[in-house]
Amino acid sequence: MNKKTVINNLGKIMLVEAVFMIVPMLVALFYREFTDVLYFGGTIAATTLISLLFIRVKGSALNSRDGYVIVASAWLVISVIGAVPLYLSGAFKDYVGALFEIISGFTTTGASVMAEPGVLGHGMQFFRCFSHWIGGMGVLVFVLMILPMENDSSMHLIRAEVPGPTAGKLVPRMKSTSRILYGIYTVLTLSLVAVLKILGMPLYDAFCYSFATAGTGGFGICSEALGKYNSNAIEIAIGIGMLLFGINFNVYYMILLGKVKDALTNEELRVYFGIITFAVVSICINIYHTVGSVGDALRLSFFQVSSIMTTTGFSTADFAAWPQFSQHMLVFLMIVGACAGSTAGGFKVSRIIILWKSFISEIKRAINPKQMMPIRVNGSVVENKTLQSAKVYCAVYFIVVCLSVLLLSLNGLDFTTNVSAVLACFNNIGPGLSLVGPTANYSVYSAPSQLLLSLLMLTGRLEIFPMFCLFAKSAHDR
C-alpha cells in the first residue's frame, strides 16, 4: 500500500466533507441557531486545516489495493468527523451514539438511537438528512467529479465504492461518468422537492425528506415522521420516489440517450418490479383483515414494500404488528434490496439473478455434463470473474450475518430483535422487528453493540470487501 497516496486522497475527501458541512451551517445561521453555527464552524475549520496538511503529502498513482483501502478509510474518517457537531449539540448521551447516528446517515441506513429527532435544531436536522444524500451516491463519486485524477486511478475508487457485482463507466472518462451520475441524482432530488412542496409540505421539510428518499436513507425530522402530514398524496409521492431511486442509474442514462426500449427491457429492472408487485399484492391480501379496507391495505403495503425493498426504512405503519407472513416477506425484501448502481443497499437484484441462473445452469449440467451452459444477463454472457465474485459475496454475506447475530446476542436481547437489527443495519435499511421495530430505536443496545452495528452499516454500504481489505495485513504490505 502506498501510504502517501492514501493520505493525499484522504485529505481531498476531508476537504470535500468540510465544504458539504457549510450547507447545514448556513441553515443553522438562517434559523439563528448560533451555537450550532459555532459547532459546525469549528469542525469545518479543524477539518480544513488537517485536510490541507494531508493534501501536501504527495503520492503516486494508486492501484486497486490502494483504492479499497482509501474507500474504507474515507468512510471511517468522514463518519468520525461528521459525528463531532452532532455530539457537541448535546442531543446524544455519548460520542458513540452520535457516531452511530452519522454512520447511519452516511450509509443511508436510517437506524437511529434518538427517540425524538425534533430535539435537534434545524441545522443539525438538515445535516442529519443531508448525510443521506451525500452518502447515497457516494462521497468519492463526488470527489472524482470535481478533483483531477488519472482515469485508471479513479476506476479503482469507483469499483470499491459503487454498489453491485460490477462497476463500469457510462462514458470513456470517469470524471464525465461522475458528473452524469450526480446530474441525474440532483435533478431527481429537486423534482421530488418540488412535488412535495406542491403537495403541501413546507420547503424545509421537503428538502429533508427528499434527501432521505433520494439517498434511500429514511431519517425523519420528528417522532411522527410522515404521519405528521396526514397526507396520502405525500405518502404515495415518497413511495414512488423510493422506487425510482432504487433503479440502476444506468437505466436513466439510457433513457437520456433515447434508448427507452433498451431501458425498459432491462432484465434487472423487470425482476425488480416483479418482486415489488408480488410483495405488494401478497402483503395487501395478508393485512386486509386487520386494516379493513382494500385501498388502505394496498396503500400501506405499497409504501412499506417500496421502503424496505429500496432499503430506505420509512414507515407509515407498525409492520412489526402485521401478520407473520407479511413480516417474513419484509425480512426477505431486506435481504434482496434494490438494483445495482442505485442508492439502495441489500444483496442486489442483479446478484439474485446471477445466482439463480447459476443454480439452474448447475442443475442442467448435472443432467447433461457435456452441455455448455453460459449464463446470460440482458443477452450478454456473465464473465467468470463476476460469477465467482457473486458466489463469494453470498457466502461471506451469510457468514458475517451469523457471526454478528452471535456477537450481538451478548447484549441479552431476544433473537428476533438481534437478527432483524443485524439484517437492517448490514443491508442499510434502518428499522427491524421487535425492540428495534418502526416505532422503536437502537438505544436499547449498549455502546459496544452500537459500534458493532455501526461497523456492519459501513461493511454493508461498501459491500464487504473494502472493509475487509482495510484490516487485511496483505493490504498494508508494500
Contacts in CASP RR format, 6 or more apart in sequence:
PFRMAT RR
TARGET T0000
AUTHOR 0000-0000-0000
METHOD contacts of the structure
MODEL  1
MNKKTVINNLGKIMLVEAVFMIVPMLVALFYREFTDVLYFGGTIAATTLI
SLLFIRVKGSALNSRDGYVIVASAWLVISVIGAVPLYLSGAFKDYVGALF
EIISGFTTTGASVMAEPGVLGHGMQFFRCFSHWIGGMGVLVFVLMILPME
NDSSMHLIRAEVPGPTAGKLVPRMKSTSRILYGIYTVLTLSLVAVLKILG
MPLYDAFCYSFATAGTGGFGICSEALGKYNSNAIEIAIGIGMLLFGINFN
VYYMILLGKVKDALTNEELRVYFGIITFAVVSICINIYHTVGSVGDALRL
SFFQVSSIMTTTGFSTADFAAWPQFSQHMLVFLMIVGACAGSTAGGFKVS
RIIILWKSFISEIKRAINPKQMMPIRVNGSVVENKTLQSAKVYCAVYFIV
VCLSVLLLSLNGLDFTTNVSAVLACFNNIGPGLSLVGPTANYSVYSAPSQ
LLLSLLMLTGRLEIFPMFCLFAKSAHDR
1 65 0 8 1.000
1 66 0 8 1.000
1 69 0 8 1.000
1 475 0 8 1.000
1 476 0 8 1.000
1 477 0 8 1.000
1 478 0 8 1.000
2 59 0 8 1.000
2 60 0 8 1.000
2 62 0 8 1.000
2 63 0 8 1.000
2 66 0 8 1.000
2 478 0 8 1.000
4 57 0 8 1.000
4 58 0 8 1.000
4 59 0 8 1.000
4 60 0 8 1.000
5 59 0 8 1.000
5 60 0 8 1.000
5 61 0 8 1.000
5 62 0 8 1.000
5 66 0 8 1.000
5 70 0 8 1.000
6 62 0 8 1.000
6 66 0 8 1.000
6 69 0 8 1.000
6 70 0 8 1.000
6 73 0 8 1.000
7 54 0 8 1.000
7 57 0 8 1.000
8 54 0 8 1.000
8 55 0 8 1.000
8 57 0 8 1.000
8 58 0 8 1.000
8 59 0 8 1.000
9 62 0 8 1.000
9 70 0 8 1.000
9 74 0 8 1.000
10 54 0 8 1.000
10 70 0 8 1.000
10 73 0 8 1.000
10 74 0 8 1.000
10 77 0 8 1.000
11 50 0 8 1.000
11 51 0 8 1.000
11 52 0 8 1.000
11 54 0 8 1.000
11 55 0 8 1.000
12 51 0 8 1.000
12 55 0 8 1.000
12 143 0 8 1.000
12 147 0 8 1.000
13 51 0 8 1.000
13 74 0 8 1.000
13 77 0 8 1.000
13 78 0 8 1.000
13 139 0 8 1.000
13 140 0 8 1.000
13 143 0 8 1.000
14 47 0 8 1.000
14 48 0 8 1.000
14 50 0 8 1.000
14 51 0 8 1.000
14 54 0 8 1.000
14 77 0 8 1.000
14 78 0 8 1.000
14 81 0 8 1.000
15 47 0 8 1.000
15 48 0 8 1.000
15 51 0 8 1.000
15 52 0 8 1.000
15 55 0 8 1.000
16 139 0 8 1.000
16 142 0 8 1.000
16 143 0 8 1.000
16 146 0 8 1.000
16 147 0 8 1.000
17 47 0 8 1.000
17 78 0 8 1.000
17 81 0 8 1.000
17 82 0 8 1.000
17 139 0 8 1.000
18 43 0 8 1.000
18 44 0 8 1.000
18 47 0 8 1.000
18 48 0 8 1.000
18 51 0 8 1.000
20 130 0 8 1.000
20 134 0 8 1.000
20 139 0 8 1.000
21 40 0 8 1.000
21 41 0 8 1.000
21 43 0 8 1.000
21 44 0 8 1.000
21 47 0 8 1.000
21 82 0 8 1.000
21 85 0 8 1.000
21 127 0 8 1.000
22 40 0 8 1.000
22 44 0 8 1.000
23 126 0 8 1.000
23 130 0 8 1.000
24 40 0 8 1.000
24 123 0 8 1.000
24 124 0 8 1.000
24 126 0 8 1.000
24 127 0 8 1.000
24 130 0 8 1.000
25 36 0 8 1.000
25 37 0 8 1.000
25 40 0 8 1.000
25 41 0 8 1.000
25 44 0 8 1.000
25 123 0 8 1.000
27 122 0 8 1.000
27 123 0 8 1.000
27 126 0 8 1.000
27 127 0 8 1.000
28 34 0 8 1.000
28 36 0 8 1.000
28 37 0 8 1.000
28 40 0 8 1.000
28 121 0 8 1.000
28 122 0 8 1.000
28 123 0 8 1.000
28 124 0 8 1.000
28 126 0 8 1.000
29 37 0 8 1.000
30 122 0 8 1.000
31 121 0 8 1.000
31 122 0 8 1.000
31 123 0 8 1.000
33 121 0 8 1.000
33 122 0 8 1.000
33 123 0 8 1.000
33 124 0 8 1.000
36 85 0 8 1.000
36 89 0 8 1.000
36 121 0 8 1.000
36 123 0 8 1.000
36 124 0 8 1.000
39 84 0 8 1.000
39 85 0 8 1.000
39 88 0 8 1.000
39 89 0 8 1.000
40 85 0 8 1.000
40 123 0 8 1.000
40 127 0 8 1.000
43 81 0 8 1.000
43 82 0 8 1.000
43 84 0 8 1.000
43 85 0 8 1.000
43 88 0 8 1.000
47 81 0 8 1.000
61 150 0 8 1.000
61 152 0 8 1.000
61 153 0 8 1.000
62 70 0 8 1.000
62 153 0 8 1.000
62 156 0 8 1.000
62 157 0 8 1.000
63 156 0 8 1.000
64 156 0 8 1.000
64 159 0 8 1.000
65 469 0 8 1.000
65 475 0 8 1.000
66 156 0 8 1.000
67 156 0 8 1.000
67 157 0 8 1.000
67 159 0 8 1.000
67 160 0 8 1.000
68 156 0 8 1.000
68 160 0 8 1.000
68 465 0 8 1.000
68 466 0 8 1.000
68 469 0 8 1.000
68 470 0 8 1.000
68 475 0 8 1.000
69 466 0 8 1.000
69 469 0 8 1.000
69 470 0 8 1.000
69 475 0 8 1.000
69 476 0 8 1.000
70 140 0 8 1.000
70 157 0 8 1.000
70 160 0 8 1.000
71 140 0 8 1.000
71 157 0 8 1.000
71 160 0 8 1.000
71 161 0 8 1.000
71 462 0 8 1.000
71 466 0 8 1.000
72 160 0 8 1.000
72 458 0 8 1.000
72 462 0 8 1.000
72 466 0 8 1.000
72 467 0 8 1.000
72 469 0 8 1.000
72 470 0 8 1.000
73 470 0 8 1.000
74 139 0 8 1.000
74 140 0 8 1.000
75 106 0 8 1.000
75 107 0 8 1.000
75 139 0 8 1.000
75 458 0 8 1.000
75 461 0 8 1.000
75 462 0 8 1.000
76 458 0 8 1.000
76 470 0 8 1.000
78 106 0 8 1.000
78 139 0 8 1.000
79 99 0 8 1.000
79 102 0 8 1.000
79 103 0 8 1.000
79 106 0 8 1.000
79 454 0 8 1.000
79 458 0 8 1.000
80 99 0 8 1.000
82 102 0 8 1.000
82 131 0 8 1.000
83 95 0 8 1.000
83 97 0 8 1.000
83 98 0 8 1.000
83 99 0 8 1.000
83 101 0 8 1.000
83 102 0 8 1.000
83 103 0 8 1.000
84 98 0 8 1.000
85 124 0 8 1.000
85 127 0 8 1.000
86 92 0 8 1.000
86 98 0 8 1.000
86 101 0 8 1.000
86 102 0 8 1.000
86 124 0 8 1.000
86 127 0 8 1.000
86 128 0 8 1.000
87 94 0 8 1.000
87 95 0 8 1.000
87 97 0 8 1.000
87 98 0 8 1.000
87 99 0 8 1.000
89 120 0 8 1.000
89 121 0 8 1.000
89 124 0 8 1.000
91 98 0 8 1.000
91 114 0 8 1.000
91 119 0 8 1.000
91 120 0 8 1.000
91 124 0 8 1.000
92 98 0 8 1.000
92 101 0 8 1.000
92 113 0 8 1.000
92 114 0 8 1.000
94 447 0 8 1.000
96 447 0 8 1.000
96 450 0 8 1.000
96 451 0 8 1.000
97 113 0 8 1.000
97 447 0 8 1.000
97 450 0 8 1.000
99 450 0 8 1.000
99 451 0 8 1.000
99 454 0 8 1.000
100 111 0 8 1.000
100 113 0 8 1.000
100 442 0 8 1.000
100 450 0 8 1.000
100 451 0 8 1.000
100 453 0 8 1.000
100 454 0 8 1.000
101 112 0 8 1.000
101 113 0 8 1.000
101 114 0 8 1.000
101 128 0 8 1.000
102 128 0 8 1.000
102 131 0 8 1.000
103 109 0 8 1.000
103 454 0 8 1.000
103 457 0 8 1.000
103 458 0 8 1.000
104 110 0 8 1.000
104 111 0 8 1.000
104 112 0 8 1.000
104 219 0 8 1.000
104 425 0 8 1.000
104 430 0 8 1.000
104 454 0 8 1.000
104 457 0 8 1.000
105 128 0 8 1.000
105 131 0 8 1.000
105 132 0 8 1.000
105 135 0 8 1.000
105 217 0 8 1.000
105 219 0 8 1.000
106 131 0 8 1.000
106 132 0 8 1.000
106 134 0 8 1.000
106 135 0 8 1.000
106 139 0 8 1.000
106 461 0 8 1.000
107 135 0 8 1.000
107 428 0 8 1.000
107 457 0 8 1.000
107 458 0 8 1.000
107 460 0 8 1.000
107 461 0 8 1.000
108 132 0 8 1.000
108 135 0 8 1.000
108 136 0 8 1.000
108 215 0 8 1.000
108 216 0 8 1.000
108 217 0 8 1.000
108 218 0 8 1.000
108 311 0 8 1.000
108 312 0 8 1.000
108 343 0 8 1.000
108 344 0 8 1.000
108 345 0 8 1.000
108 428 0 8 1.000
108 461 0 8 1.000
109 217 0 8 1.000
109 311 0 8 1.000
109 424 0 8 1.000
109 425 0 8 1.000
109 428 0 8 1.000
109 429 0 8 1.000
109 430 0 8 1.000
109 457 0 8 1.000
109 461 0 8 1.000
110 132 0 8 1.000
110 212 0 8 1.000
110 217 0 8 1.000
110 218 0 8 1.000
110 219 0 8 1.000
110 313 0 8 1.000
110 428 0 8 1.000
110 429 0 8 1.000
110 430 0 8 1.000
111 424 0 8 1.000
111 425 0 8 1.000
111 429 0 8 1.000
111 430 0 8 1.000
111 431 0 8 1.000
111 436 0 8 1.000
111 441 0 8 1.000
111 442 0 8 1.000
111 453 0 8 1.000
111 457 0 8 1.000
112 219 0 8 1.000
112 430 0 8 1.000
112 441 0 8 1.000
112 442 0 8 1.000
113 441 0 8 1.000
113 442 0 8 1.000
113 443 0 8 1.000
113 450 0 8 1.000
114 120 0 8 1.000
114 441 0 8 1.000
114 443 0 8 1.000
115 223 0 8 1.000
115 441 0 8 1.000
115 443 0 8 1.000
116 222 0 8 1.000
116 223 0 8 1.000
117 125 0 8 1.000
117 128 0 8 1.000
117 219 0 8 1.000
117 220 0 8 1.000
117 221 0 8 1.000
117 222 0 8 1.000
117 223 0 8 1.000
118 125 0 8 1.000
118 221 0 8 1.000
118 222 0 8 1.000
118 223 0 8 1.000
120 128 0 8 1.000
122 204 0 8 1.000
125 208 0 8 1.000
125 221 0 8 1.000
126 204 0 8 1.000
126 207 0 8 1.000
126 208 0 8 1.000
128 219 0 8 1.000
129 207 0 8 1.000
129 208 0 8 1.000
129 209 0 8 1.000
129 211 0 8 1.000
129 212 0 8 1.000
129 219 0 8 1.000
129 220 0 8 1.000
129 221 0 8 1.000
130 211 0 8 1.000
132 211 0 8 1.000
132 212 0 8 1.000
132 214 0 8 1.000
132 215 0 8 1.000
132 216 0 8 1.000
132 217 0 8 1.000
132 218 0 8 1.000
132 219 0 8 1.000
133 189 0 8 1.000
133 211 0 8 1.000
133 214 0 8 1.000
133 215 0 8 1.000
134 142 0 8 1.000
135 215 0 8 1.000
135 343 0 8 1.000
135 461 0 8 1.000
136 214 0 8 1.000
136 215 0 8 1.000
136 216 0 8 1.000
136 217 0 8 1.000
136 343 0 8 1.000
137 181 0 8 1.000
137 182 0 8 1.000
137 185 0 8 1.000
137 215 0 8 1.000
137 343 0 8 1.000
138 161 0 8 1.000
138 162 0 8 1.000
140 157 0 8 1.000
140 158 0 8 1.000
140 160 0 8 1.000
140 161 0 8 1.000
141 158 0 8 1.000
141 161 0 8 1.000
141 162 0 8 1.000
141 178 0 8 1.000
141 181 0 8 1.000
141 182 0 8 1.000
142 178 0 8 1.000
142 182 0 8 1.000
143 157 0 8 1.000
144 154 0 8 1.000
144 157 0 8 1.000
144 158 0 8 1.000
144 174 0 8 1.000
144 175 0 8 1.000
144 178 0 8 1.000
145 175 0 8 1.000
145 178 0 8 1.000
145 179 0 8 1.000
145 182 0 8 1.000
149 174 0 8 1.000
149 175 0 8 1.000
151 172 0 8 1.000
151 173 0 8 1.000
151 174 0 8 1.000
151 175 0 8 1.000
154 174 0 8 1.000
154 175 0 8 1.000
154 178 0 8 1.000
155 168 0 8 1.000
155 169 0 8 1.000
155 174 0 8 1.000
158 167 0 8 1.000
158 168 0 8 1.000
158 169 0 8 1.000
158 174 0 8 1.000
158 177 0 8 1.000
158 178 0 8 1.000
159 167 0 8 1.000
159 168 0 8 1.000
160 462 0 8 1.000
160 465 0 8 1.000
160 466 0 8 1.000
161 462 0 8 1.000
161 466 0 8 1.000
162 168 0 8 1.000
162 341 0 8 1.000
163 340 0 8 1.000
163 341 0 8 1.000
163 342 0 8 1.000
163 344 0 8 1.000
163 345 0 8 1.000
163 348 0 8 1.000
163 461 0 8 1.000
163 463 0 8 1.000
164 340 0 8 1.000
164 341 0 8 1.000
164 348 0 8 1.000
164 350 0 8 1.000
164 351 0 8 1.000
164 463 0 8 1.000
165 340 0 8 1.000
165 348 0 8 1.000
165 350 0 8 1.000
165 351 0 8 1.000
165 354 0 8 1.000
165 386 0 8 1.000
165 389 0 8 1.000
165 390 0 8 1.000
165 393 0 8 1.000
166 340 0 8 1.000
166 386 0 8 1.000
168 177 0 8 1.000
169 177 0 8 1.000
170 176 0 8 1.000
170 177 0 8 1.000
170 180 0 8 1.000
170 181 0 8 1.000
170 250 0 8 1.000
170 253 0 8 1.000
171 177 0 8 1.000
171 180 0 8 1.000
180 253 0 8 1.000
181 249 0 8 1.000
184 249 0 8 1.000
184 252 0 8 1.000
184 253 0 8 1.000
184 256 0 8 1.000
185 214 0 8 1.000
185 249 0 8 1.000
185 343 0 8 1.000
188 214 0 8 1.000
188 244 0 8 1.000
188 245 0 8 1.000
188 252 0 8 1.000
189 210 0 8 1.000
189 211 0 8 1.000
189 214 0 8 1.000
190 210 0 8 1.000
192 206 0 8 1.000
192 210 0 8 1.000
192 213 0 8 1.000
192 214 0 8 1.000
192 237 0 8 1.000
192 238 0 8 1.000
192 241 0 8 1.000
193 203 0 8 1.000
193 206 0 8 1.000
193 207 0 8 1.000
193 210 0 8 1.000
195 237 0 8 1.000
196 205 0 8 1.000
196 206 0 8 1.000
196 209 0 8 1.000
196 210 0 8 1.000
196 234 0 8 1.000
196 237 0 8 1.000
196 238 0 8 1.000
197 203 0 8 1.000
197 206 0 8 1.000
199 231 0 8 1.000
199 233 0 8 1.000
199 234 0 8 1.000
199 237 0 8 1.000
200 229 0 8 1.000
200 231 0 8 1.000
200 234 0 8 1.000
201 209 0 8 1.000
201 229 0 8 1.000
201 231 0 8 1.000
201 234 0 8 1.000
205 221 0 8 1.000
208 219 0 8 1.000
208 220 0 8 1.000
208 221 0 8 1.000
209 220 0 8 1.000
209 221 0 8 1.000
209 226 0 8 1.000
209 238 0 8 1.000
212 218 0 8 1.000
212 219 0 8 1.000
212 220 0 8 1.000
212 312 0 8 1.000
212 314 0 8 1.000
213 238 0 8 1.000
213 239 0 8 1.000
213 241 0 8 1.000
213 242 0 8 1.000
213 245 0 8 1.000
213 312 0 8 1.000
213 314 0 8 1.000
214 245 0 8 1.000
214 343 0 8 1.000
215 245 0 8 1.000
215 312 0 8 1.000
215 343 0 8 1.000
216 242 0 8 1.000
216 245 0 8 1.000
216 246 0 8 1.000
216 310 0 8 1.000
216 311 0 8 1.000
216 312 0 8 1.000
216 338 0 8 1.000
216 342 0 8 1.000
216 343 0 8 1.000
216 344 0 8 1.000
216 345 0 8 1.000
216 428 0 8 1.000
217 311 0 8 1.000
217 312 0 8 1.000
217 313 0 8 1.000
217 428 0 8 1.000
217 430 0 8 1.000
218 307 0 8 1.000
218 312 0 8 1.000
218 313 0 8 1.000
218 314 0 8 1.000
218 430 0 8 1.000
220 226 0 8 1.000
220 314 0 8 1.000
222 228 0 8 1.000
225 314 0 8 1.000
225 315 0 8 1.000
225 316 0 8 1.000
226 234 0 8 1.000
226 235 0 8 1.000
226 238 0 8 1.000
226 314 0 8 1.000
226 316 0 8 1.000
227 316 0 8 1.000
232 299 0 8 1.000
235 299 0 8 1.000
235 303 0 8 1.000
235 316 0 8 1.000
236 299 0 8 1.000
236 302 0 8 1.000
236 303 0 8 1.000
238 303 0 8 1.000
238 314 0 8 1.000
239 302 0 8 1.000
239 303 0 8 1.000
239 306 0 8 1.000
239 307 0 8 1.000
239 314 0 8 1.000
240 306 0 8 1.000
241 306 0 8 1.000
242 306 0 8 1.000
242 307 0 8 1.000
242 310 0 8 1.000
242 312 0 8 1.000
242 314 0 8 1.000
243 276 0 8 1.000
243 306 0 8 1.000
243 309 0 8 1.000
243 310 0 8 1.000
245 310 0 8 1.000
245 342 0 8 1.000
245 343 0 8 1.000
245 344 0 8 1.000
246 272 0 8 1.000
246 310 0 8 1.000
246 338 0 8 1.000
246 339 0 8 1.000
246 342 0 8 1.000
246 343 0 8 1.000
246 344 0 8 1.000
247 269 0 8 1.000
247 272 0 8 1.000
247 338 0 8 1.000
247 339 0 8 1.000
247 342 0 8 1.000
248 266 0 8 1.000
248 268 0 8 1.000
248 269 0 8 1.000
248 339 0 8 1.000
248 340 0 8 1.000
248 341 0 8 1.000
248 342 0 8 1.000
248 350 0 8 1.000
249 341 0 8 1.000
249 342 0 8 1.000
250 341 0 8 1.000
251 263 0 8 1.000
251 266 0 8 1.000
251 269 0 8 1.000
251 339 0 8 1.000
252 263 0 8 1.000
254 260 0 8 1.000
254 262 0 8 1.000
254 263 0 8 1.000
254 266 0 8 1.000
255 263 0 8 1.000
263 269 0 8 1.000
266 378 0 8 1.000
267 353 0 8 1.000
267 377 0 8 1.000
267 378 0 8 1.000
268 339 0 8 1.000
268 340 0 8 1.000
268 349 0 8 1.000
268 350 0 8 1.000
268 353 0 8 1.000
268 377 0 8 1.000
268 378 0 8 1.000
269 339 0 8 1.000
271 349 0 8 1.000
271 352 0 8 1.000
271 353 0 8 1.000
272 309 0 8 1.000
272 338 0 8 1.000
272 339 0 8 1.000
272 349 0 8 1.000
275 309 0 8 1.000
275 333 0 8 1.000
275 336 0 8 1.000
275 349 0 8 1.000
276 305 0 8 1.000
276 306 0 8 1.000
276 309 0 8 1.000
279 301 0 8 1.000
279 305 0 8 1.000
279 309 0 8 1.000
279 329 0 8 1.000
279 333 0 8 1.000
280 298 0 8 1.000
280 301 0 8 1.000
280 302 0 8 1.000
280 305 0 8 1.000
281 301 0 8 1.000
282 325 0 8 1.000
282 329 0 8 1.000
283 301 0 8 1.000
283 304 0 8 1.000
283 305 0 8 1.000
283 322 0 8 1.000
283 325 0 8 1.000
283 326 0 8 1.000
283 329 0 8 1.000
283 330 0 8 1.000
284 294 0 8 1.000
284 297 0 8 1.000
284 298 0 8 1.000
284 301 0 8 1.000
284 302 0 8 1.000
285 297 0 8 1.000
286 322 0 8 1.000
286 323 0 8 1.000
286 325 0 8 1.000
286 326 0 8 1.000
286 329 0 8 1.000
287 297 0 8 1.000
287 300 0 8 1.000
287 301 0 8 1.000
287 322 0 8 1.000
287 323 0 8 1.000
287 326 0 8 1.000
288 294 0 8 1.000
288 297 0 8 1.000
290 322 0 8 1.000
290 323 0 8 1.000
291 297 0 8 1.000
291 300 0 8 1.000
300 316 0 8 1.000
300 317 0 8 1.000
301 326 0 8 1.000
303 314 0 8 1.000
303 316 0 8 1.000
303 317 0 8 1.000
304 315 0 8 1.000
304 316 0 8 1.000
304 317 0 8 1.000
304 319 0 8 1.000
304 330 0 8 1.000
305 330 0 8 1.000
305 333 0 8 1.000
306 312 0 8 1.000
307 313 0 8 1.000
307 314 0 8 1.000
307 315 0 8 1.000
308 330 0 8 1.000
308 333 0 8 1.000
308 334 0 8 1.000
308 429 0 8 1.000
309 333 0 8 1.000
309 336 0 8 1.000
309 337 0 8 1.000
309 338 0 8 1.000
309 344 0 8 1.000
310 337 0 8 1.000
310 338 0 8 1.000
310 342 0 8 1.000
310 344 0 8 1.000
311 334 0 8 1.000
311 337 0 8 1.000
311 338 0 8 1.000
311 344 0 8 1.000
311 345 0 8 1.000
311 346 0 8 1.000
311 427 0 8 1.000
311 428 0 8 1.000
311 429 0 8 1.000
311 430 0 8 1.000
312 344 0 8 1.000
312 429 0 8 1.000
313 429 0 8 1.000
313 430 0 8 1.000
313 431 0 8 1.000
313 438 0 8 1.000
315 431 0 8 1.000
315 438 0 8 1.000
315 439 0 8 1.000
317 438 0 8 1.000
318 437 0 8 1.000
318 438 0 8 1.000
318 439 0 8 1.000
319 326 0 8 1.000
319 327 0 8 1.000
319 330 0 8 1.000
319 438 0 8 1.000
320 327 0 8 1.000
320 432 0 8 1.000
320 433 0 8 1.000
320 434 0 8 1.000
320 437 0 8 1.000
320 438 0 8 1.000
320 439 0 8 1.000
327 433 0 8 1.000
331 420 0 8 1.000
331 423 0 8 1.000
331 433 0 8 1.000
334 346 0 8 1.000
334 420 0 8 1.000
334 423 0 8 1.000
334 424 0 8 1.000
334 427 0 8 1.000
334 429 0 8 1.000
334 432 0 8 1.000
335 346 0 8 1.000
335 347 0 8 1.000
335 423 0 8 1.000
335 427 0 8 1.000
336 346 0 8 1.000
336 347 0 8 1.000
336 348 0 8 1.000
336 349 0 8 1.000
336 352 0 8 1.000
337 344 0 8 1.000
337 345 0 8 1.000
337 346 0 8 1.000
337 347 0 8 1.000
337 348 0 8 1.000
337 349 0 8 1.000
337 427 0 8 1.000
338 344 0 8 1.000
338 345 0 8 1.000
338 346 0 8 1.000
338 348 0 8 1.000
338 349 0 8 1.000
339 348 0 8 1.000
339 349 0 8 1.000
339 350 0 8 1.000
340 348 0 8 1.000
340 349 0 8 1.000
340 350 0 8 1.000
340 351 0 8 1.000
344 428 0 8 1.000
345 427 0 8 1.000
345 428 0 8 1.000
345 429 0 8 1.000
345 460 0 8 1.000
345 461 0 8 1.000
346 427 0 8 1.000
346 428 0 8 1.000
346 429 0 8 1.000
346 460 0 8 1.000
347 394 0 8 1.000
347 397 0 8 1.000
347 427 0 8 1.000
350 377 0 8 1.000
351 390 0 8 1.000
351 393 0 8 1.000
351 394 0 8 1.000
353 377 0 8 1.000
354 375 0 8 1.000
354 377 0 8 1.000
354 382 0 8 1.000
354 386 0 8 1.000
354 387 0 8 1.000
354 390 0 8 1.000
355 390 0 8 1.000
355 391 0 8 1.000
355 394 0 8 1.000
357 375 0 8 1.000
357 376 0 8 1.000
357 377 0 8 1.000
357 382 0 8 1.000
358 375 0 8 1.000
358 387 0 8 1.000
358 390 0 8 1.000
358 391 0 8 1.000
361 373 0 8 1.000
361 375 0 8 1.000
364 371 0 8 1.000
364 373 0 8 1.000
365 371 0 8 1.000
365 373 0 8 1.000
374 381 0 8 1.000
374 382 0 8 1.000
375 381 0 8 1.000
375 382 0 8 1.000
375 387 0 8 1.000
376 382 0 8 1.000
393 463 0 8 1.000
393 464 0 8 1.000
393 465 0 8 1.000
396 464 0 8 1.000
397 464 0 8 1.000
400 426 0 8 1.000
400 456 0 8 1.000
400 459 0 8 1.000
400 464 0 8 1.000
401 422 0 8 1.000
401 423 0 8 1.000
401 426 0 8 1.000
404 422 0 8 1.000
404 426 0 8 1.000
404 452 0 8 1.000
404 456 0 8 1.000
405 418 0 8 1.000
405 419 0 8 1.000
405 422 0 8 1.000
407 452 0 8 1.000
408 418 0 8 1.000
408 421 0 8 1.000
408 422 0 8 1.000
408 445 0 8 1.000
408 449 0 8 1.000
408 452 0 8 1.000
408 453 0 8 1.000
409 415 0 8 1.000
409 418 0 8 1.000
410 449 0 8 1.000
411 418 0 8 1.000
411 445 0 8 1.000
411 446 0 8 1.000
411 449 0 8 1.000
413 435 0 8 1.000
413 444 0 8 1.000
413 445 0 8 1.000
414 434 0 8 1.000
414 435 0 8 1.000
416 433 0 8 1.000
416 434 0 8 1.000
417 433 0 8 1.000
417 434 0 8 1.000
417 435 0 8 1.000
417 436 0 8 1.000
417 444 0 8 1.000
420 432 0 8 1.000
420 433 0 8 1.000
420 434 0 8 1.000
420 436 0 8 1.000
420 437 0 8 1.000
421 432 0 8 1.000
421 436 0 8 1.000
421 442 0 8 1.000
421 445 0 8 1.000
421 453 0 8 1.000
422 453 0 8 1.000
422 456 0 8 1.000
423 429 0 8 1.000
423 432 0 8 1.000
424 430 0 8 1.000
424 431 0 8 1.000
424 432 0 8 1.000
424 436 0 8 1.000
425 453 0 8 1.000
425 454 0 8 1.000
425 456 0 8 1.000
425 457 0 8 1.000
426 456 0 8 1.000
426 457 0 8 1.000
426 459 0 8 1.000
426 460 0 8 1.000
427 460 0 8 1.000
428 457 0 8 1.000
428 460 0 8 1.000
428 461 0 8 1.000
431 437 0 8 1.000
431 438 0 8 1.000
431 440 0 8 1.000
432 438 0 8 1.000
435 444 0 8 1.000
436 442 0 8 1.000
436 444 0 8 1.000
442 450 0 8 1.000
442 453 0 8 1.000
445 453 0 8 1.000
455 467 0 8 1.000
458 467 0 8 1.000
459 467 0 8 1.000
459 468 0 8 1.000
460 467 0 8 1.000
469 475 0 8 1.000
END
